[in-house]
Amino acid sequence: MSDNIYLPYLVTVEKITEEAPGVKTFRLKFNNDEEGKNFTFRSGQFAEYSVFGEGESTFCIASPHTRKGYVECTFRQAGRVTTALSNLEEGATMGFRGPYGNTFPIDDWKGKNLVFIAGGIALPPMRSVIWACLDNRADYKNFSIFYGAKTVGDLVYKSELEEWQNRPDVNLYQTVDPGGDTPEWKGEVGFVPSIVEKIAPSAENTIAVVCGPPIMIKNTFPVLKKLGFADEHIFTTLENRMKCGFGKCGRCNVGKTYVCKDGPVFTAAQLAEMPNEY
């Protein structure tokens, strides 16, 4: 790579998956085989994805670091850059720079129960760590995933949800908001925090990972604390605060903290020491 910190890798859109209305997953392959071979990251880190002439957007790396030869990102079409990304076709060349930020400390979680709680388009950053842990399933004990969206159609990674549902070593609880279900829906109906409270996963020797809209995170933390989870055992990611990747533009700062440099992964204990701006 050049000494220019803003110079991206060139990658090819190898595969596009339509996840939900306006939501796509790109599988990206490095154009330079040597760069692809040497590229490493850890689950929880993020990157900048660019369409030349349009700009770049910040998303997590949605694929696990345990799987080599490609990286994946999942995004919702919302603004100028994500619209340009959405218009790309398989075989197109785009930019990718990263990885940035800290990671989920999954090696420290070995021998523990894991509870993953996600809402809507916030499953992608959790998908990376879920698959990294499932690829080393023997290292962890009980494995539970809570995932919800506004409607059945808004659930992403539907084929993977089906795979997790069918695994005997995974407890998957899916839910949609009241009014978002269909006659064929066999999952829960209700907001994610209420389903977590209903199922009441044990906090003993358990790590909880929460990712979703700010209101979902805000309402889920009290439920976990009520169930006995310590703040040090609750993790989340502030991916929506990230911008340039280096902590230089200042848009990611929360008090004295720069999410691009100090995060995006934080514990609830760390968040409690930060201004309530996230």
C-alpha positions as CSV (number, residue, x, y, z in Angstrom):
1,M,0.0,0.0,0.0
2,S,1.0,3.6,-0.6
3,D,2.0,5.9,2.3
4,N,-1.3,7.8,1.4
5,I,-3.6,6.7,4.2
6,Y,-6.6,7.5,2.2
7,L,-5.7,5.3,-0.8
8,P,-8.1,2.3,-1.0
9,Y,-7.5,-1.2,-2.1
10,L,-9.1,-2.0,-5.5
11,V,-11.7,-4.8,-5.1
12,T,-14.2,-6.5,-7.4
13,V,-17.8,-7.0,-6.5
14,E,-17.8,-10.8,-6.8
15,K,-21.3,-11.5,-5.6
16,I,-24.4,-9.5,-4.7
17,T,-27.1,-10.8,-2.4
18,E,-30.5,-9.0,-2.0
19,E,-31.2,-9.3,1.7
20,A,-34.3,-7.2,2.2
21,P,-35.9,-4.2,0.5
22,G,-33.1,-1.7,-0.1
23,V,-30.5,-3.9,1.6
24,K,-27.7,-5.7,-0.2
25,T,-24.6,-7.8,0.7
26,F,-21.5,-7.5,-1.4
27,R,-18.8,-10.1,-1.5
28,L,-15.6,-8.4,-2.4
29,K,-12.4,-9.9,-3.8
30,F,-9.1,-8.0,-3.9
31,N,-7.9,-7.3,-7.4
32,N,-4.3,-7.8,-6.3
33,D,-4.0,-11.4,-5.2
34,E,-1.0,-10.6,-3.0
35,E,-2.9,-7.8,-1.2
36,G,-5.8,-10.2,-0.6
37,K,-3.5,-12.9,0.7
38,N,-1.8,-10.5,3.2
39,F,-5.0,-8.7,4.3
40,T,-6.1,-9.5,7.9
41,F,-8.8,-8.2,10.2
42,R,-10.7,-9.2,13.3
43,S,-14.4,-9.4,13.9
44,G,-15.8,-6.0,15.0
45,Q,-13.6,-3.9,12.8
46,F,-14.9,-1.6,10.1
47,A,-13.9,-0.3,6.7
48,E,-14.6,2.5,4.2
49,Y,-16.3,1.4,0.9
50,S,-16.1,3.8,-2.1
51,V,-17.6,4.4,-5.5
52,F,-15.2,6.5,-7.5
53,G,-16.6,9.9,-8.2
54,E,-19.3,9.6,-5.6
55,G,-17.5,9.2,-2.2
56,E,-17.2,6.5,0.5
57,S,-19.4,5.1,3.2
58,T,-18.5,3.4,6.5
59,F,-19.8,0.0,7.4
60,C,-18.5,-2.9,9.5
61,I,-16.9,-5.9,7.8
62,A,-19.8,-8.3,7.9
63,S,-17.8,-11.5,7.1
64,P,-15.9,-13.3,9.8
65,H,-12.1,-13.1,10.0
66,T,-12.1,-16.9,10.2
67,R,-12.9,-17.1,6.5
68,K,-10.2,-16.1,4.0
69,G,-10.1,-14.9,0.4
70,Y,-12.9,-12.3,0.6
71,V,-14.6,-9.7,2.7
72,E,-18.3,-8.8,2.8
73,C,-20.3,-5.8,3.7
74,T,-24.1,-5.3,4.0
75,F,-25.7,-1.9,3.6
76,R,-29.0,-0.2,3.2
77,Q,-29.5,2.2,0.3
78,A,-30.1,5.6,2.0
79,G,-27.9,8.4,0.6
80,R,-25.7,9.4,-2.3
81,V,-22.9,6.9,-1.8
82,T,-25.1,3.9,-0.7
83,T,-27.2,4.6,-3.8
84,A,-24.1,4.5,-6.0
85,L,-23.0,1.3,-4.3
86,S,-26.5,-0.2,-4.8
87,N,-26.3,0.6,-8.5
88,L,-23.1,-1.4,-8.9
89,E,-23.3,-4.8,-10.6
90,E,-21.3,-8.0,-10.1
91,G,-17.9,-7.6,-11.7
92,A,-17.7,-3.9,-10.9
93,T,-14.5,-2.4,-9.4
94,M,-14.8,-0.3,-6.2
95,G,-12.6,0.9,-3.4
96,F,-12.1,-0.6,0.1
97,R,-9.8,0.8,2.8
98,G,-9.4,-0.6,6.3
99,P,-9.6,-2.3,8.6
100,Y,-10.1,0.2,11.4
101,G,-11.1,0.2,15.0
102,N,-10.9,-2.3,17.8
103,T,-12.5,-5.8,18.0
104,F,-14.8,-8.0,19.9
105,P,-12.5,-9.9,22.4
106,I,-13.8,-13.3,21.4
107,D,-10.6,-15.1,22.6
108,D,-11.5,-13.9,26.1
109,W,-15.0,-15.3,25.8
110,K,-13.8,-18.9,25.5
111,G,-15.6,-21.2,27.9
112,K,-18.5,-18.8,28.3
113,N,-22.1,-18.7,27.2
114,L,-22.8,-16.2,24.4
115,V,-26.0,-14.2,23.9
116,F,-26.3,-12.1,20.7
117,I,-29.1,-9.5,20.5
118,A,-29.6,-7.6,17.3
119,G,-32.3,-5.5,15.5
120,G,-32.9,-4.8,11.8
121,I,-29.9,-3.8,9.7
122,A,-27.7,-4.0,12.8
123,L,-27.3,-7.8,12.4
124,P,-24.4,-7.4,9.9
125,P,-21.7,-6.2,12.5
126,M,-22.9,-9.1,14.8
127,R,-22.9,-11.6,11.9
128,S,-19.1,-11.3,11.7
129,V,-18.6,-12.2,15.4
130,I,-21.4,-14.9,15.3
131,W,-19.7,-16.8,12.5
132,A,-16.3,-16.4,14.0
133,C,-17.5,-18.0,17.1
134,L,-19.5,-20.7,15.3
135,D,-16.4,-21.5,13.2
136,N,-14.8,-22.3,16.6
137,R,-18.0,-23.6,18.2
138,A,-16.2,-26.0,20.6
139,D,-14.6,-22.9,22.4
140,Y,-18.0,-21.7,23.7
141,K,-20.8,-23.1,25.7
142,N,-24.5,-22.2,25.3
143,F,-25.1,-20.1,22.2
144,S,-28.2,-17.9,21.8
145,I,-29.2,-15.3,19.1
146,F,-32.1,-12.9,19.5
147,Y,-33.0,-11.0,16.3
148,G,-35.9,-8.8,15.3
149,A,-37.0,-6.4,12.6
150,K,-40.0,-4.3,11.8
151,T,-41.5,-6.9,9.4
152,V,-40.8,-10.4,8.2
153,G,-39.5,-8.9,4.9
154,D,-37.0,-6.7,6.7
155,L,-35.2,-9.7,8.3
156,V,-31.7,-9.9,6.7
157,Y,-29.6,-13.1,6.1
158,K,-32.7,-15.2,5.8
159,S,-30.9,-18.3,4.5
160,E,-28.4,-18.0,7.4
161,L,-31.2,-17.5,9.9
162,E,-32.7,-20.8,8.6
163,E,-29.3,-22.4,9.0
164,W,-29.0,-21.2,12.6
165,Q,-32.6,-22.2,13.4
166,N,-31.7,-25.8,12.3
167,R,-28.5,-26.1,14.2
168,P,-28.9,-28.1,17.4
169,D,-26.1,-26.1,19.1
170,V,-27.8,-22.7,18.5
171,N,-30.9,-21.2,20.2
172,L,-32.4,-18.7,17.7
173,Y,-35.3,-16.4,18.7
174,Q,-36.7,-14.3,15.9
175,T,-39.3,-11.6,16.3
176,V,-41.0,-8.9,14.3
177,D,-42.7,-5.8,15.6
178,P,-46.4,-5.9,16.4
179,G,-48.2,-5.7,13.0
180,G,-45.2,-6.8,11.1
181,D,-46.0,-10.5,11.1
182,T,-47.7,-12.5,8.3
183,P,-50.0,-15.6,8.5
184,E,-47.0,-17.8,7.8
185,W,-44.8,-16.3,10.5
186,K,-43.9,-18.8,13.2
187,G,-41.6,-16.6,15.3
188,E,-42.2,-14.2,18.1
189,V,-44.2,-11.0,17.8
190,G,-42.9,-8.1,19.9
191,F,-40.0,-5.7,20.3
192,V,-36.5,-7.3,20.9
193,P,-36.0,-6.2,24.5
194,S,-39.4,-7.7,25.5
195,I,-38.5,-11.0,23.9
196,V,-35.2,-11.1,25.7
197,E,-37.0,-10.4,29.0
198,K,-39.5,-13.2,28.2
199,I,-36.9,-15.8,27.4
200,A,-34.6,-14.6,30.2
201,P,-31.2,-16.0,29.3
202,S,-29.0,-16.7,32.3
203,A,-26.4,-14.2,33.1
204,E,-24.1,-16.7,34.8
205,N,-20.8,-17.1,32.9
206,T,-22.4,-15.3,30.0
207,I,-21.4,-12.5,27.6
208,A,-24.1,-10.4,25.9
209,V,-23.5,-8.6,22.6
210,V,-26.1,-6.0,21.7
211,C,-26.3,-4.2,18.3
212,G,-29.3,-2.2,16.9
213,P,-30.9,1.2,16.7
214,P,-30.0,3.5,19.6
215,I,-33.5,3.1,21.0
216,M,-33.2,-0.7,21.0
217,I,-29.8,-0.6,22.7
218,K,-31.2,1.9,25.3
219,N,-34.1,-0.4,26.1
220,T,-32.2,-3.6,26.1
221,F,-29.4,-2.7,28.5
222,P,-31.9,-2.3,31.5
223,V,-33.4,-5.7,30.6
224,L,-29.9,-7.3,30.7
225,K,-29.1,-5.6,34.0
226,K,-32.4,-6.8,35.4
227,L,-31.4,-10.4,34.4
228,G,-28.1,-10.0,36.3
229,F,-25.6,-9.1,33.5
230,A,-22.7,-7.0,34.7
231,D,-21.9,-4.0,32.6
232,E,-18.4,-5.4,31.9
233,H,-20.1,-8.4,30.3
234,I,-22.3,-6.4,27.9
235,F,-20.8,-5.4,24.6
236,T,-22.0,-3.2,21.8
237,T,-20.7,-1.3,18.8
238,L,-21.2,2.4,17.9
239,E,-20.7,1.8,14.2
240,N,-23.2,4.6,13.4
241,R,-20.8,7.2,14.9
242,M,-17.9,6.4,12.5
243,K,-16.9,8.6,9.6
244,C,-13.3,9.0,8.3
245,G,-11.8,5.9,10.0
246,F,-8.9,7.7,11.6
247,G,-10.5,10.0,14.2
248,K,-9.3,13.0,12.3
249,C,-12.6,14.6,11.1
250,G,-14.0,14.7,14.6
251,R,-17.5,13.5,13.7
252,C,-17.1,10.3,15.7
253,N,-16.2,11.9,19.0
254,V,-18.3,11.3,22.1
255,G,-16.8,13.5,24.8
256,K,-13.1,12.7,24.8
257,T,-13.6,9.4,23.0
258,Y,-13.1,9.0,19.3
259,V,-15.1,6.0,18.1
260,C,-13.0,5.4,15.0
261,K,-9.8,5.0,17.2
262,D,-11.1,3.9,20.6
263,G,-14.0,1.8,19.3
264,P,-16.4,0.9,17.7
265,V,-16.6,-1.9,20.3
266,F,-17.4,-0.8,23.9
267,T,-18.7,-2.4,27.0
268,A,-21.7,-1.0,28.8
269,A,-19.3,-0.1,31.6
270,Q,-17.3,2.1,29.2
271,L,-20.4,3.7,27.8
272,A,-21.5,4.6,31.3
273,E,-18.4,6.8,31.6
274,M,-19.1,8.6,28.4
275,P,-21.5,11.5,27.8
276,N,-25.0,10.3,26.8
277,E,-24.6,11.3,23.1
278,Y,-24.5,7.9,21.4
